[in-house]
Amino acid sequence: MVHQNVGVIVYSPMASGLLTGGMTRERLASLPKTDWRTRNEQFKEPKLSENLKLVDRLRAVGARHGRTPGETAIAWALRHPAVTGAIVGARNSKQVDGIIGAVDFRLTPSEIAEVEGQ
Protein backbone atom coordinates (compact mmCIF):
# COMPACT_ATOMS: atom_id res chain seq x y z
CA MET A 1 0.00 0.00 0.00
CA VAL A 2 1.44 3.35 -1.04
CA HIS A 3 0.62 6.22 1.27
CA GLN A 4 2.25 9.03 -0.75
CA ASN A 5 3.33 10.66 2.53
CA VAL A 6 -0.25 11.75 3.17
CA GLY A 7 -1.70 11.26 6.60
CA VAL A 8 -5.34 10.74 7.42
CA ILE A 9 -7.08 12.06 10.51
CA VAL A 10 -10.27 10.14 11.14
CA TYR A 11 -13.29 11.92 12.54
CA SER A 12 -15.55 10.37 15.17
CA PRO A 13 -14.08 6.87 15.49
CA MET A 14 -16.68 6.19 18.20
CA ALA A 15 -19.48 7.11 15.79
CA SER A 16 -20.86 10.01 17.83
CA GLY A 17 -21.20 7.87 20.94
CA LEU A 18 -22.68 4.84 19.25
CA LEU A 19 -19.56 2.70 19.74
CA THR A 20 -18.77 3.74 23.32
CA GLY A 21 -20.98 1.08 24.86
CA GLY A 22 -23.15 3.74 26.45
CA MET A 23 -25.70 3.97 23.65
CA THR A 24 -28.57 1.56 24.07
CA ARG A 25 -31.97 1.31 22.44
CA GLU A 26 -33.44 2.79 25.63
CA ARG A 27 -31.05 5.72 25.67
CA LEU A 28 -31.65 6.36 21.99
CA ALA A 29 -35.42 6.30 22.57
CA SER A 30 -34.99 8.90 25.33
CA LEU A 31 -33.01 11.37 23.21
CA PRO A 32 -34.85 14.58 22.44
CA LYS A 33 -36.38 14.66 18.97
CA THR A 34 -34.08 17.61 18.22
CA ASP A 35 -31.01 15.37 18.62
CA TRP A 36 -29.66 14.70 15.11
CA ARG A 37 -28.93 11.07 16.00
CA THR A 38 -32.66 10.33 16.05
CA ARG A 39 -32.67 10.97 12.30
CA ASN A 40 -29.32 9.38 11.40
CA GLU A 41 -29.43 6.02 9.60
CA GLN A 42 -26.68 4.57 11.81
CA PHE A 43 -28.96 5.00 14.83
CA LYS A 44 -32.03 3.47 13.11
CA GLU A 45 -32.89 -0.07 12.10
CA PRO A 46 -31.51 -2.10 10.47
CA LYS A 47 -28.15 -0.35 11.00
CA LEU A 48 -28.74 0.09 14.72
CA SER A 49 -28.82 -3.67 15.32
CA GLU A 50 -25.65 -4.14 13.26
CA ASN A 51 -23.90 -1.37 15.18
CA LEU A 52 -24.95 -2.74 18.57
CA LYS A 53 -23.49 -6.13 17.56
CA LEU A 54 -20.28 -4.30 16.68
CA VAL A 55 -20.32 -2.75 20.16
CA ASP A 56 -20.61 -6.25 21.65
CA ARG A 57 -17.50 -7.31 19.70
CA LEU A 58 -15.65 -4.14 20.76
CA ARG A 59 -16.65 -4.80 24.37
CA ALA A 60 -15.44 -8.44 24.23
CA VAL A 61 -12.06 -7.57 22.71
CA GLY A 62 -11.53 -4.61 25.01
CA ALA A 63 -12.54 -6.49 28.15
CA ARG A 64 -9.65 -8.90 27.69
CA HIS A 65 -7.32 -5.91 28.04
CA GLY A 66 -9.27 -3.90 30.61
CA ARG A 67 -10.31 -1.42 27.90
CA THR A 68 -13.65 0.17 27.11
CA PRO A 69 -15.54 -0.33 23.85
CA GLY A 70 -14.69 3.28 22.99
CA GLU A 71 -10.97 2.70 23.48
CA THR A 72 -11.22 -0.41 21.34
CA ALA A 73 -13.05 1.49 18.59
CA ILE A 74 -10.34 4.15 18.57
CA ALA A 75 -7.59 1.51 18.53
CA TRP A 76 -9.36 -0.17 15.60
CA ALA A 77 -9.49 3.12 13.68
CA LEU A 78 -5.84 3.89 14.41
CA ARG A 79 -4.63 0.44 13.35
CA HIS A 80 -4.57 1.40 9.67
CA PRO A 81 -1.07 2.53 8.65
CA ALA A 82 -2.39 5.54 6.71
CA VAL A 83 -4.22 6.89 9.76
CA THR A 84 -2.05 9.38 11.63
CA GLY A 85 -4.59 10.61 14.16
CA ALA A 86 -8.18 10.64 15.32
CA ILE A 87 -10.55 13.38 16.40
CA VAL A 88 -12.37 11.65 19.23
CA GLY A 89 -14.19 14.40 21.09
CA ALA A 90 -15.29 14.43 24.69
CA ARG A 91 -17.69 16.66 26.57
CA ASN A 92 -16.30 16.12 30.05
CA SER A 93 -13.45 14.52 32.00
CA LYS A 94 -15.43 11.33 32.65
CA GLN A 95 -15.69 10.74 28.89
CA VAL A 96 -11.96 11.32 28.56
CA ASP A 97 -11.36 8.69 31.26
CA GLY A 98 -13.30 6.21 29.12
CA ILE A 99 -11.10 6.71 26.05
CA ILE A 100 -7.65 7.83 27.19
CA GLY A 101 -6.39 4.24 27.27
CA ALA A 102 -6.60 4.08 23.48
CA VAL A 103 -3.35 6.05 23.33
CA ASP A 104 -1.24 2.92 23.80
CA PHE A 105 -3.71 0.16 22.92
CA ARG A 106 -2.75 -1.94 19.90
CA LEU A 107 -4.97 -4.66 18.49
CA THR A 108 -3.56 -7.92 17.16
CA PRO A 109 -4.51 -9.08 13.67
CA SER A 110 -6.87 -11.68 15.18
CA GLU A 111 -8.53 -9.01 17.35
CA ILE A 112 -8.98 -6.77 14.30
CA ALA A 113 -10.67 -9.67 12.52
CA GLU A 114 -12.88 -10.27 15.58
CA VAL A 115 -13.94 -6.61 15.72
CA GLU A 116 -14.72 -6.77 12.01
CA GLY A 117 -16.85 -9.89 12.55
CA GLN A 118 -14.63 -12.19 10.54
N, C-alpha and C positions, 0 to 999 in steps of 0.2 A: 504494500500500500504506500503510495507516494503522498506525502503531506504538503509538499511545496512550501514548507516553512510557514504555513498558515495555521494559527491556533483557532480553536473553537471554544467559545464560552457558552455553555448550555444554560438555558433559562428554565427555572422551575422544575428541577429534577424530582421534586416530590409532588409534582402535578397539583399545585395550589392546595396542598393539604391532603389530597386524596391518598397519597402513598405513605403518609406518616403513621398510619395505624389508628389515628384518632377519628377518622371519618367513617361513620357507620350509616346504615340506612336511616336509623332513628335521628341521628344528628342532621343528616341531609334533609330529612322531612321537617326538622325544626328550624331550618334556616329561613330568614325572612325572604319573602318573594322578590325583594329588591336585590338579593344576593345573586350575582351573575352565574354562580355555579348551579343554581336551580334551572338554568336554561342551557347549560353546557352539555353537549352530547356525552362527554366522559363521565358525567355524574348522573346520567339517565340510562335506563335499560335500552339495549342489552349490554352496553359498554360498562355500566356500573358493576354488574355481576362479574364480568371479566376482570375489571380493575380490583375488585375486592378479593378475587382469587389470587391476583398478583400480590396484594398486600399480605395474604396468608403465606405465600412463598417467601416474600421479603422478611416477614416475621420469623419464619422457621430458620432461614439462613442466618439472620442476625442474632437470633437467640443463642445459637451455638457459640457466638463470640461475645455475648453480653452487649449486643448492639440493638438499637431500635430499628423498626422498619424504615424510618426516614434516613437514618445513617446508611442503611443497606442500599436504599434507592440512590442516594448520592454516590456511594462507592460504585454502584453499577454504572451510573452515568459517567463517572470519572475513569472507568476502566479502559475506555477507548483511547488508543494512543494519540488521536488527533485532538482530543478534548484537553484543553489546558486549564480550564477553570469552570466553576459553576456558580450561578447566582441563585442562592438558596432562599434567602429572605426569612426573616423572623420578626415577629411583632413584640416579643418580650424575652426576657432572659430565660424563662422556663423553656421556651421553644428552642433557644440556642442550646440549652443543656441536652435537649433531645436529638441534636444533630452534630454537635461539635466533635463527636468521636469519629465522624466520617473522615476527618483530616488524615488519619493514619490507617484507615481500614482498607485492606486490599482483598478482593475476592479471588478465589482460585478459579481456574477454568471450569471445574465441575460445579462450583457454586454459581457461576455466571449462567451455566446451562440450566441449573435448577431454578434460578430466578426467572429465566426466560421460558420455563415450562417445557424444557426439552428432556 
